[in-house]
């Protein structure tokens, strides 16, 4: 780990009093589903998928917990791309309404990528964002700036590819290489 990475990790750990970031547990699945549902922006997956995600992808995901009860108030779900294991695909980022506007999504994303970079040597992240999702666009472009990385964008899935009715296209954001 470089000195810059250590500084970033120390900064992440100095979260607002009363919050901590760690790995999700299966018991968190229902809370993550609720936070995603209440976000108003995310495609809501089945509650079952959030339970599985917390079980099978806890190592590449993160949850913010309120202290002292450990209640989840935000999360990032992600996975390593099977064909590109140094690329972390960020699936969803959501923060409970009571904790929005305080930079928690950025802290979650930074903490998760610091951990996954140290454990798996990740050099790039990817995510998809629908046009007009300004909060996500800002989150990921500011992430790229903080980490000295370029951002490439291209449409990954066109509207016509979604079988379940009207859906905006999904624009792939490729961020990397990560320097900090």
DRENVEX-601747 format. One line per 10 residues: number of its first residue (from 1); their letters; for each residue x, y, z of N, C-alpha, C, O. Coordinates in steps of 0.1 Angstrom, whole numbers. Layout:
<sites>
NUM> A> X:Y:Z:X:Y:Z:X:Y:Z:X:Y:Z  ... .
</sites>
This chain:
<sites>
1> XXXXXXXXXX> 9:-12:0:0:0:0:9:12:0:19:13:8  6:22:-9:14:34:-9:10:43:2:0:41:9  18:54:4:15:64:15:2:71:12:-6:73:21  -1:74:-1:-13:80:-5:-25:72:-2:-36:76:3  -24:59:-5:-35:49:-2:-37:48:13:-49:48:18  -27:48:21:-28:48:36:-35:60:41:-43:59:50  -31:72:35:-38:84:39:-53:84:36:-61:88:45  -56:79:24:-70:78:21:-77:68:30:-88:71:34  -71:57:33:-78:47:42:-80:53:56:-90:51:62  -70:61:61:-72:67:74:-83:77:74:-91:78:83 .
11> XXXXXXXXXX> -84:85:63:-95:94:61:-108:88:61:-118:92:68  -109:76:54:-122:69:54:-126:64:67:-138:65:71  -116:59:75:-119:54:88:-124:65:98:-130:62:108  -120:78:95:-124:89:104:-138:94:99:-140:105:96  -148:85:99:-161:89:96:-168:97:107:-163:98:118  -179:102:103:-187:110:113:-189:100:125:-191:88:123  -189:106:136:-192:98:148:-205:91:147:-215:97:143  -206:79:151:-218:71:151:-220:63:139:-231:57:137  -210:63:129:-211:54:117:-199:46:116:-188:50:120  -200:34:110:-189:26:107:-192:19:94:-203:16:91 .
21> XXXXXXXXXX> -181:15:86:-183:8:74:-177:-6:75:-165:-7:80  -184:-16:71:-179:-29:71:-185:-38:60:-192:-32:51  -183:-51:61:-189:-60:51:-204:-63:55:-207:-64:67  -212:-64:45:-226:-68:48:-227:-83:52:-218:-91:49  -237:-85:60:-240:-99:64:-254:-103:59:-262:-94:56  -257:-115:58:-270:-120:53:-282:-113:60:-292:-109:54  -280:-111:73:-291:-104:81:-293:-90:76:-304:-84:80  -284:-84:69:-286:-70:64:-294:-70:51:-298:-59:47  -297:-81:45:-304:-81:32:-317:-73:32:-319:-66:22  -325:-75:42:-338:-68:42:-336:-53:43:-344:-46:36 .
31> XXXXXXXXXX> -327:-49:50:-324:-34:52:-319:-28:39:-323:-17:35  -310:-36:32:-305:-31:19:-316:-30:9:-317:-20:1  -325:-40:9:-337:-40:0:-345:-27:2:-349:-20:-7  -348:-24:15:-356:-13:19:-349:0:14:-355:9:9  -336:2:17:-329:14:13:-329:15:-2:-331:27:-7  -327:5:-9:-328:5:-24:-342:9:-29:-344:18:-37  -352:3:-22:-366:7:-26:-369:21:-23:-376:28:-31  -365:26:-12:-368:40:-8:-359:50:-16:-362:62:-15  -349:46:-23:-340:55:-30:-348:63:-41:-345:74:-44  -358:56:-47:-365:62:-58:-357:63:-71:-363:67:-82 .
41> XXXXXXXXXX> -345:59:-71:-336:59:-84:-332:45:-88:-331:43:-100  -330:36:-79:-324:23:-83:-335:14:-89:-347:15:-85  -330:5:-98:-339:-6:-102:-339:-15:-89:-329:-20:-85  -351:-18:-85:-353:-26:-73:-352:-41:-77:-360:-46:-85  -343:-48:-71:-342:-63:-73:-351:-70:-62:-356:-63:-53  -352:-82:-64:-361:-90:-54:-354:-90:-41:-341:-88:-40  -362:-91:-30:-356:-91:-17:-346:-103:-15:-336:-103:-8  -349:-114:-22:-341:-126:-22:-327:-123:-28:-317:-127:-22  -326:-114:-38:-313:-111:-44:-304:-103:-34:-292:-105:-34  -310:-95:-26:-302:-87:-16:-297:-97:-5:-286:-95:0 .
51> XXXXXXXXXX> -305:-107:-2:-300:-117:8:-289:-125:2:-278:-127:9  -290:-129:-11:-279:-136:-17:-267:-127:-19:-255:-132:-16  -269:-115:-22:-258:-105:-24:-250:-104:-11:-237:-105:-11  -257:-103:0:-250:-101:13:-243:-114:17:-233:-114:24  -247:-126:12:-240:-138:15:-229:-140:5:-218:-143:10  -231:-139:-8:-221:-143:-18:-212:-133:-22:-201:-136:-27  -215:-120:-21:-206:-109:-25:-203:-99:-14:-200:-88:-17  -203:-104:-2:-200:-95:10:-185:-90:9:-182:-79:13  -176:-98:3:-162:-95:2:-160:-83:-7:-149:-77:-7  -169:-81:-16:-168:-70:-26:-179:-60:-25:-182:-52:-34 .
61> XXXXXXXXXX> -185:-59:-13:-196:-50:-10:-193:-43:3:-184:-48:11  -200:-32:6:-198:-25:19:-211:-20:24:-221:-17:16  -212:-19:37:-224:-14:44:-220:-3:54:-210:-5:61  -227:8:55:-225:18:65:-235:15:76:-247:13:74  -230:14:88:-239:11:100:-239:22:110:-229:29:112  -251:25:115:-253:35:125:-250:28:139:-254:17:141  -243:35:147:-240:30:160:-250:36:170:-255:47:168  -253:29:181:-247:17:186:-254:4:181:-249:-7:184  -265:5:174:-273:-7:170:-268:-14:158:-272:-25:155  -259:-8:150:-254:-15:138:-264:-15:126:-262:-23:117 .
71> XXXXXXXXXX> -274:-7:127:-284:-6:116:-278:-1:103:-272:9:103  -280:-8:92:-275:-4:79:-282:10:75:-294:11:75  -274:19:71:-279:32:66:-274:36:52:-277:46:47  -266:27:46:-261:29:33:-254:16:28:-249:8:37  -252:15:15:-245:3:10:-240:5:-4:-244:14:-11  -230:-3:-7:-225:-4:-21:-224:-19:-23:-218:-26:-16  -230:-24:-34:-229:-37:-38:-220:-38:-51:-222:-29:-60  -211:-47:-51:-202:-48:-63:-197:-62:-64:-199:-70:-55  -190:-65:-75:-184:-78:-77:-172:-76:-87:-171:-66:-94  -163:-86:-86:-152:-86:-95:-157:-93:-108:-163:-103:-108 .
81> XXXXXXXXXX> -154:-86:-119:-158:-92:-132:-150:-105:-135:-138:-105:-135  -158:-115:-138:-151:-128:-140:-140:-128:-151:-130:-134:-149  -143:-121:-162:-133:-121:-173:-122:-110:-171:-112:-110:-178  -124:-101:-161:-115:-90:-158:-114:-89:-143:-120:-79:-137  -107:-98:-136:-107:-98:-121:-101:-86:-114:-102:-85:-102  -95:-77:-122:-89:-65:-116:-99:-53:-118:-95:-42:-115  -111:-57:-123:-121:-47:-125:-133:-49:-115:-138:-60:-115  -136:-40:-107:-147:-40:-98:-159:-34:-104:-159:-22:-107  -170:-41:-106:-182:-36:-111:-191:-32:-100:-196:-41:-92  -194:-19:-99:-203:-14:-88:-217:-15:-93:-221:-9:-103 .
91> XXXXXXXXXX> -225:-23:-86:-239:-26:-90:-248:-16:-85:-256:-10:-93  -248:-13:-72:-257:-3:-66:-251:4:-55:-242:-2:-47  -254:17:-54:-250:25:-42:-263:32:-37:-270:38:-45  -265:31:-25:-277:38:-19:-275:42:-5:-268:35:3  -281:53:-1:-280:58:13:-294:61:18:-302:67:10  -297:57:30:-310:60:36:-312:75:36:-303:83:38  -325:79:34:-328:93:33:-323:101:45:-319:113:44  -323:95:57:-318:103:69:-303:106:69:-299:113:77  -296:100:60:-281:102:60:-276:107:46:-264:108:44  -285:111:37:-281:117:24:-276:131:26:-279:138:35 .
101> XXXXXXXXXX> -268:134:16:-263:148:15:-251:151:24:-247:162:26  -245:140:30:-233:142:39:-221:135:34:-211:134:41  -221:131:21:-209:124:15:-207:110:19:-197:104:16  -218:103:24:-217:89:28:-215:80:16:-207:71:17  -221:83:5:-220:74:-7:-205:74:-11:-200:64:-14  -199:86:-11:-185:87:-15:-176:80:-5:-166:73:-10  -179:81:7:-171:74:18:-172:59:16:-162:52:17  -184:54:13:-186:40:11:-178:35:-1:-172:25:0  -179:42:-12:-172:38:-24:-157:38:-22:-150:29:-26  -152:49:-15:-138:49:-13:-133:38:-4:-123:32:-6 .
111> XXXXXXXXXX> -141:35:7:-137:25:16:-137:11:10:-128:3:11  -148:9:2:-149:-4:-5:-137:-6:-15:-131:-16:-15  -135:4:-23:-124:2:-33:-110:1:-27:-102:-6:-32  -108:8:-16:-95:7:-9:-93:-8:-4:-83:-13:-5  -104:-13:2:-103:-27:7:-101:-37:-5:-93:-46:-4  -109:-36:-15:-108:-45:-26:-95:-44:-34:-90:-53:-39  -90:-31:-35:-77:-30:-41:-66:-37:-33:-58:-43:-39  -67:-35:-20:-57:-42:-12:-58:-57:-12:-48:-64:-12  -70:-62:-13:-72:-77:-12:-71:-83:-26:-66:-95:-27  -75:-76:-37:-75:-83:-50:-68:-75:-61:-68:-80:-73 .
121> XXXXXXXXXX> -61:-65:-58:-53:-58:-68:-61:-51:-79:-57:-49:-90  -73:-46:-75:-82:-40:-85:-75:-27:-90:-70:-19:-82  -76:-25:-103:-70:-13:-109:-81:-4:-116:-78:7:-120  -93:-9:-118:-104:-2:-124:-117:-5:-118:-119:-15:-112  -126:5:-119:-140:2:-115:-149:5:-127:-146:13:-135  -160:-1:-127:-170:1:-137:-184:2:-130:-186:-3:-119  -193:10:-136:-207:10:-132:-215:14:-143:-210:19:-154  -228:12:-142:-237:18:-153:-246:28:-146:-250:27:-135  -249:38:-154:-258:49:-149:-267:53:-160:-264:54:-172  -280:54:-157:-290:59:-167:-289:74:-169:-286:81:-159 .
131> XXXXXXXXXX> -290:78:-181:-290:93:-183:-299:100:-174:-311:96:-173  -295:111:-169:-303:120:-160:-302:116:-145:-307:124:-137  -294:106:-142:-292:103:-128:-280:111:-123:-269:106:-122  -282:124:-121:-272:133:-118:-264:130:-106:-252:131:-105  -271:125:-95:-264:121:-83:-253:110:-86:-242:112:-81  -256:100:-93:-247:90:-96:-236:95:-105:-224:91:-104  -239:103:-115:-229:109:-124:-219:117:-116:-207:115:-118  -224:125:-107:-215:133:-98:-206:124:-89:-194:126:-88  -212:114:-83:-205:105:-74:-193:98:-81:-182:98:-76  -196:93:-93:-185:85:-100:-175:94:-107:-163:91:-108 .
141> XXXXXXXXXX> -179:106:-112:-169:115:-118:-160:121:-107:-148:123:-109  -166:124:-95:-158:129:-84:-149:118:-79:-137:121:-75  -153:106:-79:-145:95:-75:-133:94:-84:-121:93:-79  -135:95:-97:-124:94:-107:-114:105:-104:-102:103:-104  -119:117:-101:-110:129:-98:-101:126:-86:-89:128:-86  -108:121:-75:-101:118:-63:-90:108:-64:-80:108:-57  -92:99:-74:-83:88:-76:-74:89:-88:-68:79:-92  -74:101:-94:-65:104:-105:-68:95:-117:-58:91:-124  -80:92:-120:-84:82:-130:-92:89:-141:-98:99:-139  -90:83:-153:-98:87:-164:-112:81:-164:-114:70:-157 .
151> XXXXXXXXXX> -122:87:-171:-135:81:-172:-139:80:-187:-138:90:-194  -142:68:-191:-147:65:-204:-162:62:-203:-166:55:-193  -170:66:-212:-184:63:-212:-188:58:-225:-184:62:-236  -197:48:-225:-203:42:-237:-216:35:-233:-218:30:-222  -226:35:-242:-238:28:-239:-236:13:-239:-230:8:-248  -239:7:-227:-237:-7:-226:-250:-15:-230:-249:-25:-238  -261:-10:-226:-274:-17:-230:-283:-6:-235:-286:4:-228  -288:-8:-247:-298:1:-253:-312:-1:-247:-315:-12:-242  -320:9:-248:-334:8:-244:-341:-5:-249:-348:-12:-242  -339:-8:-262:-345:-19:-268:-341:-33:-263:-348:-43:-266 .
161> XXXXXXXXXX> -330:-33:-256:-326:-46:-251:-333:-51:-238:-331:-62:-234  -340:-42:-232:-347:-45:-219:-361:-51:-222:-369:-45:-229  -363:-64:-218:-375:-71:-221:-387:-67:-213:-399:-71:-216  -385:-60:-202:-396:-57:-193:-402:-43:-193:-406:-37:-183  -403:-38:-205:-409:-25:-207:-399:-14:-209:-387:-16:-210  -404:-2:-209:-395:10:-211:-385:11:-200:-387:10:-188  -372:12:-205:-361:14:-196:-351:23:-203:-348:21:-214  -346:32:-195:-336:41:-201:-323:33:-205:-321:22:-199  -315:37:-214:-303:30:-217:-294:30:-204:-295:39:-196  -285:21:-203:-275:20:-193:-261:24:-198:-256:17:-207 .
171> XXXXXXXXXX> -256:35:-193:-243:40:-198:-232:34:-189:-232:36:-177  -222:27:-195:-211:21:-188:-201:32:-186:-196:39:-195  -197:34:-173:-186:43:-169:-174:34:-166:-175:25:-157  -163:35:-173:-151:28:-170:-141:38:-164:-138:48:-169  -137:35:-151:-129:44:-144:-115:38:-141:-115:27:-134  -104:44:-145:-91:38:-143:-81:43:-152:-84:51:-161  -69:39:-151:-64:32:-139:-65:40:-126:-63:53:-127  -67:34:-115:-67:41:-102:-53:43:-97:-44:34:-98  -51:56:-93:-37:59:-88:-36:61:-73:-26:59:-68  -47:64:-67:-47:67:-52:-58:58:-46:-60:59:-34 .
</sites>
